[in-house]
Amino acid sequence: MAQLSDRMRELVQPHLRSLEPYDPNFTPTRVNLSANENTYGVLPAVRAAMDEALAATPTNRYPDPMSNDLRDALAAWHGVARENVIVGNGGDELLYNLVLAFGGPGRTLVNVPPCFSEYAFFAGLAQTRVVDVWRDPGTLLPDADALVAAAREASLVVLTSPNNPTGDVVPAELVRRVCEACPGLVLVDEAYGEFAEAGTSAEPLLAEHDNLLVLHTLSKAFALAGARCGYVIAAPDVIDALAAVRQIYSVNVLTQAAALVAVECRGEFSPVVDQIRSERTRLFEALARIEGVRVWPSEGNFVLVRVPAASRVRERLRDEYSILVRDFSYAPGLAGCLRITVGTPEENGAVIDALAALVADELSADEGAAHD
């Protein structure tokens, strides 16, 4: 992990000296299943429509600062008004703006780790205290009562559904309890929501709780990770506050054009999403049959597995098979764990076969060492 130089540590603000930049730990490989991307890509017919829209988009003028055409399309899709929607440069910008607007010194963000590390990172940037409500070490599910108790003292609560990297969804009743308990705001990050079972979104609760925000992205199901486009649905006054702190022109004209096509053609992505769900089941079942592997159920486009010598297995996958997965074994609560994106049938077959061979090697090595 990269760290600031001694010179920079003297120059930056004191509260930033110990922060480390986000590191996706990327290495070019034949099969990349490390970043929860949609490895199928944009469908040819949709890509053709995007290319036409991009070709017709002037780049000599600044973009619409609020992405209003895209906001209108998103609002129509979700059955809300334009005033309930804000678009950002990926979900990450919106997450940071949330902490910038509503966090800060003397305020608290409740986090439910293991989860997306950027929540705590952004809180640190904004000098916001983080209270961690840790998940059960076996099931990796949240402690509902402890979470509600912590929410009573929180300025912000961030829930992820499905959660990255554990794959579980937050039940609607728990979201409701947290919203009722929290005097501040509750954000449900549904970046992977399209891969979950129907009816699991927190959006229906928006009408009941004006302190609820729901975050979406086009990076995952809609294969636009490279375009960087996310959006939040919330009460109009919450949207106004997020708009007040945003960087101007943060969503460029090309992203707005491509995203609008993706939203208008969203039905075309359904077969791919269905196939990813089917492949997720196949991947889960195949990995669960490998001796020495534990795999957790997932509603995202990834699965979390625990394997012997996880970091070494990850390196061997990369070096011997040219397959890249994400190593979480260093993270508190995730000892021995790797996260594997659900890819194409060919990609999933490759990682299943490779993991079976490598885990067998590790178990054999352990047995040999025990006999020495």
Number of C-alpha atoms within 10 A of each C-alpha: 8 9 12 15 10 9 8 12 16 11 11 11 10 9 12 16 16 11 14 12 12 11 8 11 12 12 13 10 14 12 21 22 24 21 19 25 22 23 19 14 16 19 13 9 11 18 15 13 15 21 16 14 16 18 12 11 15 11 12 7 8 12 18 16 16 18 21 16 14 24 21 18 18 25 18 12 12 13 10 15 16 19 18 22 27 26 29 27 21 22 23 19 20 24 23 21 22 24 25 19 16 19 24 18 11 9 19 24 27 25 24 21 28 24 20 17 13 14 21 22 18 20 23 20 16 21 19 23 19 19 19 15 20 19 20 13 12 9 11 18 19 21 13 18 12 12 23 23 15 21 29 17 18 23 22 25 28 19 25 26 25 26 26 26 27 29 24 21 25 21 13 16 12 15 20 18 16 24 24 18 18 21 16 21 22 28 23 23 25 27 24 26 25 23 22 21 12 8 9 18 21 24 19 11 17 16 10 12 16 16 18 27 25 23 27 22 27 22 22 23 28 25 19 22 19 11 18 20 26 25 25 26 26 25 20 16 12 24 20 15 14 23 20 12 14 20 13 13 15 18 24 19 21 20 19 27 21 23 24 21 22 22 17 14 16 14 9 16 18 15 10 18 20 13 15 25 22 13 20 26 17 17 23 21 13 16 21 15 12 18 12 15 17 17 22 17 17 23 24 31 27 30 25 23 23 19 25 20 17 21 19 13 22 22 16 17 20 19 12 11 16 17 23 26 24 22 23 21 18 13 14 11 17 21 17 20 26 24 24 24 26 29 25 19 15 10 17 21 15 15 24 17 13 18 20 17 12 20 20 16 14 18 16 12 11 13 11 10 9 8 6 5
